[in-house]
Amino acid sequence: MNWRPASSGSEVKPKPKSPPERASSKRRNRRRQLPLGQPRLEVAGQAYPLVRAITLMGRGTDADIRVEDPGVSRKHCEIVVGDPAIVRDLKSTNGTFVDGIRIDECTLTEGAIVKLGGTAFTFRSS
């Protein structure tokens, strides 16, 4: 395409064509949207939706949410989704803490910090 001087004496150049954006890059840059009211655990900017009635957390390969932390037992704790949601320690070696208190079983409230070993998760109910 040719360009020509505009009447004011300035140059007008055509816009360079940008390469088409790939669908996969759009998907990669978009944050994962969870349905409203979907309870989840958040850690380091990552969200783990609690989609099962009981979610097992631990270091073992059979855990629903696997925590790669040497201070976490293979079957460390479980979260029971309901109204209210409950976290239950599964006799882990180092214990499960909610808002800094060691628990056997505890009701989870919005923004509660669940700590397993050195890893802290934030509970979000919606």
CORWOBEL-V643221 format. One record per run of one state. SS is the DSSP state (@ for helix, = for strand, . for the rest). FROM is the first residue (numbers start at 1). TO is the last residue. If there is no record, write none. Layout:
[[SS & FROM & TO] [SS & FROM & TO]]
This chain:
[[. & 1 & 4] [= & 5 & 5] [. & 6 & 10] [= & 11 & 11] [. & 12 & 22] [@ & 23 & 29] [. & 30 & 39] [= & 40 & 43] [. & 44 & 45] [= & 46 & 49] [. & 50 & 53] [= & 54 & 58] [. & 59 & 64] [= & 65 & 66] [. & 67 & 76] [= & 77 & 80] [. & 81 & 84] [= & 85 & 89] [. & 90 & 95] [= & 96 & 98] [. & 99 & 100] [= & 101 & 103] [. & 104 & 104] [= & 105 & 108] [. & 109 & 112] [= & 113 & 116] [. & 117 & 118] [= & 119 & 124] [. & 125 & 126]]
